[in-house]
């Protein structure tokens, strides 16, 4: 009753002393310890132009967080600039994004038969979407925008698709790789030139915003450098750490969720690489994120299961969209979606959490 939906944002007591005054002036739920990343994006929503010294003090990395401005701007507009309503809007943006994704997926996974229904269920209960919604992070809205970009490509509205994907880049910079869905099916000088122009439209919004941040005294910095590594080194290290932790602490440790995540992501990666369906827009989206998974660094793999399931959730969606037509549907559905068990755990579903 007092703090609304702000418990979704995970404000940490550790950062309360440096929070911006607009946040401290309104009731909001506080977690013990450091909280999580959503608390920084929520404060950006209270000062989306990063115009005060207070916001740069409040953020753990102003230039890095400041790049991901789409959700903060949306919350600021929806909340009419009033701090209480802005925080509620930010907390609920991922909820509405989740509903939007669930509805939009009916386009590719229509109800009425078992396989599409199971694939749809695996998408909407995926670990990445559930974690993003529970922690008020940019990933859920990113998936919605990327899916809308796929729709536009399928309708051959490529300029619109480029514009939507450009907006997605303002939610999370890695979304720019979704521009691969614009790649032509036949490579000629004309189609290549068109693709390059569309690519410029995709990257333009983020480049312009970074230019604004630089102008305000926030040039790009080295924050986030641990997000990337030599291909597959982070993935292999994660396997070693998970197996070692399970051996030492047993099945009751949270490392079991890392194991679920690794099995799911490995299955999705291998299936997408094996399919090689260049003409399918979702395949191009999925294989782009499969490539991203290969170069993710230790910062993304850390934890149980880590941020990786959120970062590559478009790969999970692409895998499930393509899955119903495959001969080995049943084992692939189980192996590729076993990380749903962590999504259920994140949401504290009665009778199911704690598996």
N, C-alpha and C positions, 0 to 999 in steps of 0.2 A: 504493500500500500504506500510506503514512503519512497521507495527507490525505483518503482516501475520495473522496466525490463533491463535495467543497467547491470543486473547480475550476469547477463549474457556477455558483457564486455570484458569482464575479468580485470577490473581495476585492482592494482596491488598496493598494499599498505606501504611498501618500500618506496614507491614513487609518489605518494600522496604529498609529501612536503614540497616537491618541485612541480606539482600540477599547476596548470594555469588558474588564475583567480576565478574565471567563469565556471570552471568545474567545481572548485571547492565551495562555491556559493550555492550549489544546488545539491540536494540529497542524491547520493549514488552508492550502490553496493560496493563494499570493499572486501577483497580477498586477503588472506594472510600471505605474506611473502611478496614476490615480485609481480604477480599477475601475469598477463600475457599481452601480445602485440596489439590486440584490439584497442587497448587503453590509449595507445598513441594515436591511432587513426581517429578515435572518437574525439580526442582533444583537437586534432586538425579540423574536425567538423565545426568546432567552436571558433576557429580562426583560420579559415581555409585559404586566406591570402598569405598566411605566415607573416603577418605584418607587425607582430609584437616581439619584443625580446623574451616575453614569458613563454611563448610557444617553442622557441628554440631551446629554452632551458628545460621545458617539460619533456621534449622528445629525446629518446635515447640516441637517435641519429637523424637530425633534422633533414639533411639532404636526401637520405635514403628513404625515410618515411614520407617525406614531402612529395616524392615522385608519384606515390600511389594516392592520388588526390580525388579520384572520381567518386568513391563512396562518401568521403567527407563532404565534398561539394553537394552531392545529392541530399545528404542528411541536413546540411545547413539550409538548403532551399526548402526541403519538406518541413523543417522545423521553424521556418520563417525567422531564423536567426535567434530564436529564443532558447537559451541554453537547455532548459528542461526538455522541451519538445525536440530539440536537435539530438539530444542523447537518446531519447526514445526512438526517434527515426533511425538513427544509426544502428541501434541494437536490433531493430526489426527488419532492416534492409535485407539481411541474409535470409530471414524467414520468408519474406515475399519473393526473393530471388529463387528460393527452393521451390515454392509453389509454382513460379513461372517455369522453371526447368521441368518440373513434373508434368505440367500441362503441355509444354512444347514437345516433350519426348513422345507424346502420343502420335506425333507426325511420323515418326520412324518405328515406333513400337506400339501399334494400335491395340487396344483391348479386344478381347474376344477369343483369343487362343492362348494356350499355356505358355509356349516359349517366349513370345513377346512380352507377356505379362511378367514372367519371372525375370527377364532381362531388364524390364522397366523397374521392377522392384529393387533389383540390385543397384541400379543407377541412383534411385532416390534415397536409398538407405546406405549408399556408399560411404566409406570412412571419411573420404575427403569432404563431401558435402555436409555430413553430419558434424564433423569437427569445425568446419567453417561457420556453420550456423550456431553451434554451441559457444564459439569463442569470438563471434562477430568479426570475421576476417574477410578479406577481399575475394576469396576464391569462389564462393557461391555466385556472386554477381558476375564474376569473370566467366564462369561456365554459361550463364544465361546469355551474355553478350556474344560469346563464341558460338553458341548454338544458333543465335539469331543471324550471325554472320554466315553460318553454313546454310541456313534457309535462303538467305539472299543469293548465295552462290548457286544453289540448286535452281533458283528462279532466274538465273543469269542476270541478276541485278548486281553486277560486280562493283560498281562505284558505291552503291549503298553498302555492300558488304565491306568494302575497304573503310568506309566511314565508321561503321559499327565496330570493326576490328581496331580502328584507331582509338575509339572510346575505350575499348577493352584494355588497350595499352596503358591508359591512364589509371586503370584499376590495379594493374600489376604489370610491370614491364615485360615479364616473360610471356605475356599474352601476345606479344608481337609475333612470336613464331607461328601463331595461328594464321598469319598471312599466307602460309603455304597453301591454304585451301584455294587461294586465288590463282595458283599456278596453272598454266594452260595444259590441256591434254596433248596438244601437238606443239612442238617448239619450232617456231619460225622467227625471223627477225621482227615481224610485226607483233606476234603474240608475246615475244620476249620484251619488246619495248612497252607494250601495254601493261604487262605484269610489273615492270619496273616503275611505271607511273603510278599504278595502283599501290605498289609497295611504298612509294613516297607518301601517298595519302594515308597509309596505315601508320607510318612512323611520325608524321608531321605533328599530331597533337602532343605526343610525349616530348618531342624535341622542342616545341614551342614552350611547353610548361617548364622543361628543364632550363631553357633560356631565361624564363621569368625568375626561377629560383636563383639562378646564377646572378641575375641582375639585383636581386634582393640580398646578395651576400652569401648564398648557399650553393657554391659550385659543387659538381659531382665529387664524391670522395671515395675512399677505399672500402667503406662499409659494405658488407655483403660479399667480400672477396672469398670467404669460406663457403659460399653457396655453390661454388664450382670447383671442379678438380679434373685431373686426367681421367679420360673415359673409363668408367667401370671401377675405379679405385674406391670411391665412396660406397658403391654397391657391394663390392667384395668385402670391404672392411665391415660393413653392416652385417653380413652373413657370419663372419668370424665372431664378432661381438655378441650377436644374438645366440649362436650355438654355445659359446662359452658361458654366457649368463644363464642360459637354461640348464646347462650342466651343473653350474654351481648352486643356483637358487631353486631349481625345480620348476615344474609346470605352473605353480601358483604365482610365479613372478610375472610382472607385466611384459617381460620379454616374449611371452607367447603371442602378444599382439604384434610385435615386430616380426615374428615368424609368419603370422597370418598375412601381414602386409607384404613381406618378401615373396611369399608363394603367389599371392594375387598379382603383384606387379610383374613378376617374372613370367607368369602365364600370359598376362595381357601383352607384354612386350613381344614374346615369342610368336603369339598368334598374329599380331599385327605385322610383324616382319615377314612371317610366312605367307600371309594373304596376298601382298603386293597388288592391291586393287587401286591403281592410280586414278582411275576414273571416278572413284567414290570420294566425295568431299569429306565425309567423316573419317575415311581411312587416312587421307592426307593430314587431317587434324591429329588423329591418333598417332601416326608415325612421327609427326613433328614432336609431340610430347614424349614419345618413346626415345627419340634422340636426346631430348632434354634430360630425361631420367638418367641416361648413360653418363652425363657430365656433371651431375649434381654432386656437391661436395659434402664434407662432414657435417656442416651446420644444418643441412636439410635432412640428413639421415639420423642425427642424434635424437635420442628419446625413444619411447615405445608407443607407437611405431615410428614417431618422428613426423616432421612436416611434409615428408615426401608424398604421402597419399593425397594431401591437399594440393600440392604443387602440380602434380600430374593427373589430377582428376579428369581433365578432358580425355586423357588416354583411356581411363576407365569407362567413360561414357561411350567413346568410339568403339571400344572392345564390345560392349554390351549391345550397341546398336547393330553391329555386324554379326553378333553371335547367333541369333536364331536360325540363320540359314546354314550353319555349319553342321557337318555330319556328327561330330563328336560334341554335340551341345552339352549333354549332361555332365560329363567329367570336367569340361572346360568351364561350365557355369559354376560348379562347386569350387574348383581350384582358383579360378579368376576372381571370385567374389567372396572368398572366405574372410577377407578383411572387413566385411559387413559386421562381423561379430564385434569389432572394436567400435564401429559406428553406433551399434546398439548400446555398448558400454558407455560411450561418451554421453549419450542422451539419457542415461540412467533409466532405461525402460524397465518398468516393474516386471518381476518374475524372470526377466531375461538377462539383465545386467549381472556381472559377477561370474559369468560363465567360465 
